[in-house]
Amino acid sequence: MTTYVRVKDLETRHEFDVPEGDKRIGVSLELVKSKRYPPSPWQRPAKHHIDLAGHVSREPAAATAVPETATTKES
């Protein structure tokens, strides 16, 4: 029976399960703490890393609408 271990991709920082004897472990994949994710006979869902903070948008900011100033009524 295959045992799966949790690893983290060093480049993308995604976490997913691979078979225990995978050749990429230690090269491009890092083992995640086994206390948090012990070896399992089943593959668990992947955790994708999305780094939103610190990225500059490549899209220009939308033009802001200039609010119209209210005019006073002349008496």
Order of alpha helices (4+ residues) and beta strands (2+ residues): beta-beta-beta
